[in-house]
């Protein structure tokens, strides 16, 4: 028996909460986190407030166990040797390299357990490792800084580029900038060293530059990128019909590009003539790829590109289900730190889902499991569980190796009822009705509307 009997009542009533706390205990081992801080911090240092204590405090806010940073501080005040102002000062200066390292490290620690569970998702392209790349502009904060109180402009705390591994569904890297006005392309130079041989990078047109295409090609990687209007070349031959995907007819044509440094690249241009125009009114989209046509047909390329929305779902999960975009954190470093903790929590949830896939099947989990209800149970049960189970008991998770961790998570996942956390599917979307002005001005009494309904 790897777990003490003290866990049994909560495994029976709130298994997801036990799994989540165990995973976080392993990822956020205080000694490991403080060592990570020592490795990556260049200017910030530890005096009285340990970095691991700051991470624990902010994790409570990100998981919505506490409504604010100050509320979390009040709960932990007896354990912290500093004032609340010292906590805010530490938050304001968390270095971007440290925040990014937290996310990378969590993915590296989660991946071997997922592999041990044999719960990786089937590869989108057998023989390749698919990576999704997308950017996220953090939501505007409140006007709390003195300099912001005199403007109506929305204060933007920064931008993050996120790399998602398709098979593990973990965020493997995050690239950060404090400049909220910067374009996502400003971070592309930092993407290049992340590209590995045999990887396929999938992204929207904002990332389609000659420089990135050439760099991925040079590093023996592959790309599936929507063509940007600024990336032009010479079309070769006639485009040929290759079949149909879910959203329209698929055509293919060769395209010759001249790189920024002079060399010429020939790529495949996959065109999808859409059944329905995009939100921007586009009736067709063009996708550039250097994948071999014999191994990856044009229709398959189009299907892989459509899967880029996977990472949009991750952003929604991180910002809506968790609380990683905290509008009261006006200092950019603090806001980006909170966002990275949200991504770390998403990696923890990815391991939970992997354990559930191992026991209940990939189809059941992907189609029926709701991340919202998973996190809701964690928020509702966490505080009581932490009171009932001594903190020393949780340290057992820090000593588990990958095989033991997989064994424990699998055993708990076996006792989870998926129906308890099932999604609530909605019907097909209907076009919104046209609205008209109300004769009395900008307001309307709901009671009058209901009364009018009864008369009809």
Secondary structure by P-SEA (a helix, b strand, c coil): ccccccccccccccaaaaaaaaaaaaaaaaaaaaaaaaacccccccccccaaaaaaaaaaaaacccccaaaaaaaacccccccaaaaaaaaacccaaaaaaaaaaaaaaaaaaaaaaccccccccccbbbbbbbcccccccccccccccccccccccbbbbbbbbcccccccbbbbbcccccccccccccccccccccbbbbbccccccaaaaaaaaaacbbbbccccccbbbbbccbbbbccccccbbbbbbbbbbbcccbbbbbbbbbbbbccccccccccbbbbbbccccccccaaaaaaaaaacaaaaaaaaaacccccccccccccaaaaaaaaaaaaaaaaaaaaaaaaaaacccaaaaaccccaaaaaaaaaacaaaaaaacccccccccccccaaaaaaaaaaaaaaccccccccccccccccccbbbbbcccccccaaaaaaaaaac
